[in-house]
Amino acid sequence: MIKFESALEFAKNMDILDPLSKFRSQFYIPRKSNGAEHIYLTGNSLGLQPKTTRSYIDQELRDWEKLGVEGHFQAQRPWMPYHEFLTKGMAKVVGANPSEVVVMNTLTVNLHLMMVSFYQPTKSRFKILIESDAFPSDLYAVESQIKFHNLDPNDALIKVFPRKGETTLRTEDILSTIALHGDSLALVMIGGVNYYTGQYFKIKEITEKAHSVGAYAGFDLAHGAGNIKLSLHDDGPDFAVWCSYKYMNSGPGSLGGCFVHDRHATNQNLPRFAGWWGHNKNTRFNMRQDFDPIPGAEGWQLSNPPILSMAAMKASLDIFDEVGMSALEEKSRKLSAYMEYLIKEIKSDKIRIITPANPEERGCQISIQIEKSNKTLFKRLTEKGVIADWREPDVVRVAAVPLYNSFEDVFLFVELLKESM
Ligand SMILES: *Cc1c(COP(=O)(O)O)cnc(C)c1O
């Protein structure tokens, strides 16, 4: 254990000792009008731009300029198989086999596509279990799927709530609720890392419990991918979806990722919405064949994908490939522990971290609840150069992202928080 100190010199020294500190210079850090860098702690909302992104996109613009349609085969990275250039890197980030991962569409779209396949309610088995404070888009998606099958969310949607006086969910409560609904449960669909509290749920245990009652298990990993070292293949959920603009630094609104476990790779009985990009690559252009899905996650693709967004993602994945999730997790835990230490040093009973204290149950997001505060506190922080995230009524969410945030960022943030309170 490192003995932390609440001092700028200490934080700066931590940065000198940090083997990943060199990566910060590979990103554009937003600046104030006076030219000074912001303290950017919102990599959980929009990750920063790698300095290499522009050249990756430029390459595609130049190939399009020079080659026109021939770029599909003759571009430096041919557009026809472009998504394949992302698969290996993305699979490493989420701990999956390449055959289990595809980059396509956007998150909520993928969630719907996965529920077409993995939510097939019957008269007796029709319920979906979700965490009580799920991200709104997830809630809209599951409710609308339930209604699409002519069912009533009041009967079919089961929410697991924190216990009275608690803000995070207990794994045991999730597991016992799964057991309680047993035979009537069709799908467990949970945000693997809760966007509000930063709680990381036990994917393996939840999946095993869901499977033991005969339900499928899927996870939304918008706040997991690139943040936490995931092991999707071994943990065994049926599907997972995520976006790439948060921790994955692929640019605003960039493509989503999708995981389908290998046990479903060649299952032709799963219903699915199909499109030509999911069809057998050898006969895709014969045009008049019956749909013949590519085995694995690729078989869920619909359309030929946006290459410019994929180029941005390739730039980002090349950095992740170089660093690796293990090194990122190691630094992430130190940064978060330092944040926690400094916040506790404020010694005010008004301030409370609602993110789990156990490093196994969180990534780099820390959600700080400040009693009787309001948005003016957050405005003061913003004026002082901090870019963080405010959630009503009284929570500041900050993410010290190991790729580009420093111990100095963390120290300065907590100093400014103290001043602003
Ligand atoms: C960010 C986020 C989304 C966003 O969905 P999009 O389809 O990419 O707009 C959905 N769910 C969760 C849990 C998120 O954190």
The ligand as a Gaussian input file, in Angstrom:
#p B3LYP/6-31G(d) Opt

LIG

0 1
 C      -24.152000       6.280000     -22.397000
 C      -25.144000       5.231000     -22.205000
 C      -26.095000       4.940000     -23.185000
 C      -26.155000       5.746000     -24.449000
 O      -26.775000       5.062000     -25.484000
 P      -26.549000       5.479000     -27.011000
 O      -27.397000       4.539000     -27.728000
 O      -25.081000       5.330000     -27.297000
 O      -26.961000       6.899000     -27.175000
 C      -26.972000       3.902000     -22.939000
 N      -26.924000       3.183000     -21.796000
 C      -26.013000       3.460000     -20.830000
 C      -25.978000       2.642000     -19.582000
 C      -25.120000       4.490000     -21.003000
 O      -24.245000       4.779000     -20.038000

